[in-house]
Amino acid sequence: MVDRRLAVLAAPRSAAGGVRTYSVIQGPDVVAGVRALFDAAWETSTDLAAYRRAPFPRLGEGERAVLRSLAAGHTDATASRLLGVSLRTYRRRVASLMTALDARSRFQAGLRAREILGDGSAETACPPGGARVRADAETPDGRDAEGVGFS
C-alpha cells in the first residue's frame, strides 16, 4: 500500500520457477478492498511476542517419537515400521499431531518438531527394547538404513 492510493500485489510463483510478477493497482475501490483485507488479517493475527511465549503442547513419548520421524524425513512406511505400528495408525497419529501443532502441512509439522525437540531430532525412537536408528545411518554394507527393515 502506498498512501492508500496504490497497491502492489505479488502473483504466485510459477511452477517452472520463473520470475515472479507484480501488479500495480490504482483503482480506488480495489485499493480500498485490499486495504480492508489487510486490516482484517492484521487485526485477527496473533501478536508475535505472544506467539513466541506460547508453550509447546505437552507431548507424550509416543507423540515425540512420531515428531522425531517427521523431523528425520522418514517415509510413512519406514516410520511406522520403526515405531512398531501400522501404517494407518502412524498416519492417524501424524494427523493428530498436525492439529495439535497447528501445522497445515507435514513440512510445517517437521519444522515445529525441530523447535520442540531441538537438535537431537534426527534420532528416531523405536518401541521399548527396540533398536535406535539415526536418519543418516548406514548399514554395515554401506546402504542407507532408511530402506532396511529392522527387527
C-alpha distance (Angstrom), angle and dihedral (degrees) to the residues before:
residue distance angle dihedral
M1 . . .
V2 3.76 . .
D3 3.81 118.2 .
R4 3.83 90.0 -32.3
R5 3.82 87.2 -78.0
L6 3.78 102.0 86.0
A7 3.81 135.6 40.3
V8 3.80 126.2 -166.3
L9 3.80 112.1 -154.9
A10 3.79 125.6 -169.1
A11 3.79 119.6 -139.9
P12 3.82 118.4 -136.6
R13 3.77 115.5 -88.4
S14 3.77 113.0 -95.2
A15 3.80 118.7 -110.5
A16 3.81 89.1 -124.9
G17 3.80 90.6 59.7
G18 3.78 94.0 -113.4
V19 3.77 128.1 154.3
R20 3.78 115.5 -58.6
T21 3.79 113.6 -119.7
Y22 3.80 129.7 -145.9
S23 3.79 133.4 -157.5
V24 3.78 125.1 -147.2
I25 3.81 109.8 -147.6
Q26 3.79 121.6 -162.5
G27 3.81 103.0 165.2
P28 3.82 106.4 119.4
D29 3.82 94.7 -139.0
V30 3.80 93.6 48.1
V31 3.81 92.5 45.7
A32 3.83 89.6 49.7
G33 3.82 89.9 50.5
V34 3.80 92.6 50.2
R35 3.79 89.6 48.1
A36 3.83 91.6 50.0
L37 3.82 90.6 49.7
F38 3.80 91.3 49.7
D39 3.81 92.1 47.5
A40 3.81 91.8 50.1
A41 3.81 92.0 49.5
W42 3.81 91.2 46.8
E43 3.80 94.4 49.0
T44 3.82 94.5 49.4
S45 3.81 96.2 43.3
T46 3.79 124.2 105.1
D47 3.77 116.8 -105.0
L48 3.83 108.9 -108.2
A49 3.80 93.4 -129.9
A50 3.82 90.6 51.3
Y51 3.81 91.0 47.5
R52 3.79 91.4 52.6
R53 3.83 91.3 48.6
A54 3.81 93.8 49.7
P55 3.79 110.8 109.9
F56 3.76 120.0 -120.2
P57 3.78 113.2 -109.3
R58 3.79 115.2 -90.0
L59 3.78 107.3 -103.5
G60 3.78 130.7 -166.9
E61 3.79 122.8 -137.3
G62 3.82 91.9 -96.3
E63 3.79 91.4 54.2
R64 3.80 90.8 46.4
A65 3.81 89.6 52.2
V66 3.81 89.7 54.7
L67 3.81 89.6 48.2
R68 3.80 90.5 51.1
S69 3.78 90.1 52.3
L70 3.82 90.7 50.6
A71 3.79 91.7 47.5
A72 3.81 90.5 48.3
G73 3.80 90.9 53.3
H74 3.80 96.5 -122.6
T75 3.77 118.2 165.5
D76 3.80 115.3 -112.7
A77 3.80 91.1 -107.9
T78 3.82 93.5 51.4
A79 3.80 94.0 43.8
S80 3.80 93.4 48.7
R81 3.80 90.5 49.4
L82 3.83 92.7 48.1
L83 3.79 91.1 48.2
G84 3.79 93.7 45.6
V85 3.81 96.1 -122.6
S86 3.78 133.4 116.0
L87 3.78 119.3 -92.1
R88 3.80 90.0 -114.5
T89 3.82 92.2 52.2
Y90 3.80 91.4 48.2
R91 3.80 92.1 51.3
R92 3.80 90.9 47.8
R93 3.81 89.9 52.0
V94 3.81 91.1 49.1
A95 3.81 90.6 51.3
S96 3.80 90.5 49.4
L97 3.81 91.8 49.4
M98 3.80 91.8 48.2
T99 3.80 88.4 56.2
A100 3.82 92.5 47.0
L101 3.82 91.2 48.4
D102 3.80 93.1 44.2
A103 3.81 88.4 -124.9
R104 3.80 119.7 156.7
S105 3.80 94.8 -164.4
R106 3.78 139.1 26.7
F107 3.79 88.4 -113.1
Q108 3.80 90.6 57.3
A109 3.81 89.9 46.5
G110 3.81 88.9 52.0
L111 3.80 90.6 52.6
R112 3.79 90.7 49.1
A113 3.81 87.7 48.7
R114 3.80 90.0 56.9
E115 3.83 89.2 50.3
I116 3.80 92.1 50.3
L117 3.79 100.0 38.6
G118 3.80 100.0 35.9
D119 3.79 123.9 -151.0
G120 3.82 96.4 -30.9
S121 3.81 93.2 70.4
A122 3.81 94.8 105.4
E123 3.78 88.7 77.5
T124 3.78 112.5 88.7
A125 3.78 120.4 -150.0
C126 3.76 122.4 -134.3
P127 3.78 127.3 -164.0
P128 3.82 116.8 -66.8
G129 3.80 109.5 -68.5
G130 3.81 92.1 16.0
A131 3.76 127.8 119.5
R132 3.78 120.9 -87.3
V133 3.79 117.2 -133.2
R134 3.77 129.1 -168.6
A135 3.79 116.2 -137.6
D136 3.80 89.1 -123.7
A137 3.82 94.9 47.0
E138 3.77 123.5 124.5
T139 3.76 130.3 -153.4
P140 3.83 118.3 -115.0
D141 3.82 89.9 -96.2
G142 3.84 90.9 55.6
R143 3.82 98.9 -103.1
D144 3.78 120.1 137.3
A145 3.81 108.8 -96.0
E146 3.83 90.6 -139.0
G147 3.79 93.0 82.6
V148 3.79 97.6 40.5
G149 3.79 123.1 94.4
F150 3.79 117.6 -129.0
S151 3.77 125.7 -160.3
